[in-house]
Amino acid sequence: MGTLKYMIIFFINSIFIQIIYCFILFICYLLINNKSVLALNVVMGQVENNGLWPIIMAELTLLCMTNPEIPMRVFFFPCEVKAKFYPLVLFFLFMLLNGIP
């Protein structure tokens, strides 16, 4: 897949995922919380999202699951893990660096 085609697919997927995220958030808050405050926040664009990290992790997971048994290096650490565990290792590493909520 070429760079331009991948960029277009990535862009469309990121917009689609953000729309789904806002829709699910809107439905959940309509069922649970104050309706008028959430509707105003969604319309004004004040819904919090996590940027491109969820999309990058999804792409990385798909890449790792195509060849789950190959060894992959974890950044600069002198260890290798199987590709099927690589997204989990990155997830826990980022949780440690950012602080576990």
Contacts in CASP RR format, 6 or more apart in sequence:
PFRMAT RR
TARGET T0000
AUTHOR 0000-0000-0000
METHOD contacts of the structure
MODEL  1
MGTLKYMIIFFINSIFIQIIYCFILFICYLLINNKSVLALNVVMGQVENN
GLWPIIMAELTLLCMTNPEIPMRVFFFPCEVKAKFYPLVLFFLFMLLNGI
P
1 9 0 8 1.000
10 55 0 8 1.000
10 59 0 8 1.000
13 55 0 8 1.000
14 52 0 8 1.000
14 55 0 8 1.000
17 54 0 8 1.000
17 55 0 8 1.000
18 49 0 8 1.000
21 47 0 8 1.000
21 49 0 8 1.000
22 42 0 8 1.000
22 47 0 8 1.000
25 38 0 8 1.000
25 42 0 8 1.000
25 47 0 8 1.000
26 38 0 8 1.000
26 39 0 8 1.000
26 42 0 8 1.000
29 35 0 8 1.000
29 38 0 8 1.000
30 38 0 8 1.000
41 47 0 8 1.000
57 87 0 8 1.000
57 90 0 8 1.000
57 91 0 8 1.000
60 86 0 8 1.000
60 87 0 8 1.000
60 90 0 8 1.000
61 87 0 8 1.000
64 72 0 8 1.000
64 83 0 8 1.000
64 84 0 8 1.000
64 86 0 8 1.000
64 87 0 8 1.000
65 83 0 8 1.000
65 84 0 8 1.000
67 83 0 8 1.000
68 82 0 8 1.000
68 83 0 8 1.000
68 84 0 8 1.000
69 82 0 8 1.000
69 83 0 8 1.000
69 84 0 8 1.000
70 82 0 8 1.000
70 83 0 8 1.000
71 80 0 8 1.000
71 81 0 8 1.000
71 82 0 8 1.000
71 83 0 8 1.000
72 80 0 8 1.000
72 81 0 8 1.000
72 82 0 8 1.000
72 83 0 8 1.000
72 86 0 8 1.000
73 79 0 8 1.000
73 80 0 8 1.000
74 80 0 8 1.000
74 81 0 8 1.000
74 86 0 8 1.000
74 89 0 8 1.000
74 90 0 8 1.000
74 93 0 8 1.000
81 89 0 8 1.000
END
